[in-house]
């Protein structure tokens, strides 16, 4: 009888161990799937980040180009204003000043 009770306890102990082992395997599978999803998300975000960096570079280059064109235009406008002021004379032959 004593052996039967000890054998029953051993069976119960093994059964609990197997249940816990199965639960841990299930948890591991769930965590592995979650890890895979996170890795895929990381790759997608890294790709998006690289794309945004490229886009930011393009925008920066275009803005720089526009600023250069504005500066060239301003420089040309100033030179043209100076030339116009030098050649503009009033009826008495004096140089007419610019109001602006």
C-alpha positions as CSV (number, residue, x, y, z in Angstrom):
1,X,0.0,0.0,0.0
2,X,2.7,2.4,0.8
3,X,4.2,1.8,-2.6
4,X,0.9,2.6,-4.2
5,X,0.6,6.0,-2.4
6,X,4.2,6.9,-3.2
7,X,3.6,5.8,-6.8
8,X,0.5,8.0,-6.9
9,X,2.4,11.0,-5.5
10,X,5.1,10.4,-8.1
11,X,2.5,10.3,-10.8
12,X,0.9,13.5,-9.6
13,X,4.3,15.2,-9.4
14,X,5.2,14.1,-12.9
15,X,1.8,15.2,-14.2
16,X,2.3,18.7,-12.6
17,X,5.8,18.9,-14.2
18,X,4.4,18.0,-17.6
19,X,1.6,20.5,-17.3
20,X,4.1,23.2,-16.3
21,X,6.4,22.2,-19.1
22,X,3.6,22.4,-21.7
23,X,2.5,25.8,-20.3
24,X,6.1,27.0,-20.6
25,X,6.4,25.7,-24.2
26,X,3.2,27.6,-25.0
27,X,4.5,30.8,-23.4
28,X,7.8,30.4,-25.3
29,X,5.9,30.0,-28.6
30,X,3.9,33.1,-27.9
31,X,7.0,35.1,-26.9
32,X,8.8,33.8,-30.1
33,X,6.0,35.0,-32.3
34,X,5.9,38.4,-30.5
35,X,9.7,38.7,-30.9
36,X,9.4,38.0,-34.6
37,X,6.7,40.6,-35.0
38,X,8.8,43.1,-33.1
39,X,11.8,42.4,-35.4
40,X,9.7,42.9,-38.4
41,X,8.4,46.2,-37.0
42,X,12.0,47.3,-36.3
43,X,13.1,46.5,-39.9
44,X,10.1,48.4,-41.3
45,X,10.8,51.4,-39.1
46,X,14.5,51.3,-40.0
47,X,13.5,51.4,-43.7
48,X,11.1,54.2,-43.1
49,X,13.7,56.1,-41.1
50,X,16.2,55.7,-44.0
51,X,13.6,56.9,-46.5
52,X,12.8,59.9,-44.3
53,X,16.5,60.8,-44.0
54,X,16.8,60.7,-47.8
55,X,13.7,62.8,-48.2
56,X,15.0,65.3,-45.6
57,X,18.3,65.5,-47.5
58,X,16.4,66.2,-50.8
59,X,14.3,68.9,-49.1
60,X,17.4,70.5,-47.6
61,X,19.1,70.6,-51.0
62,X,16.1,72.1,-52.6
63,X,15.8,74.8,-49.9
64,X,19.5,75.6,-50.2
65,X,19.1,75.9,-54.0
66,X,16.1,78.3,-53.5
67,X,18.0,80.4,-51.0
68,X,21.0,80.6,-53.4
69,X,18.6,81.7,-56.1
70,X,17.0,84.3,-53.8
71,X,20.5,85.6,-52.8
72,X,21.5,85.9,-56.5
73,X,18.3,87.7,-57.3
74,X,18.8,90.1,-54.4
75,X,22.4,90.7,-55.5
76,X,21.2,91.4,-59.0
77,X,18.4,93.7,-57.9
78,X,20.8,95.7,-55.7
79,X,23.2,96.1,-58.6
80,X,20.4,97.1,-60.9
81,X,19.1,99.6,-58.4
82,X,22.6,101.1,-58.1
83,X,22.9,101.4,-61.9
84,X,19.4,102.9,-62.2
85,X,20.2,105.4,-59.4
86,X,23.4,106.4,-61.1
87,X,21.8,107.0,-64.5
88,X,18.5,108.5,-63.3
89,X,18.7,112.3,-63.4
90,X,16.0,114.8,-63.0
91,X,15.3,117.7,-65.4
92,X,18.0,119.8,-63.9
93,X,20.7,117.2,-64.5
94,X,21.1,116.2,-60.9
95,X,20.9,112.6,-59.8
96,X,17.5,111.8,-58.5
97,X,17.6,110.0,-55.1
98,X,15.7,106.8,-54.4
99,X,13.0,106.9,-51.8
100,X,13.5,103.2,-50.9
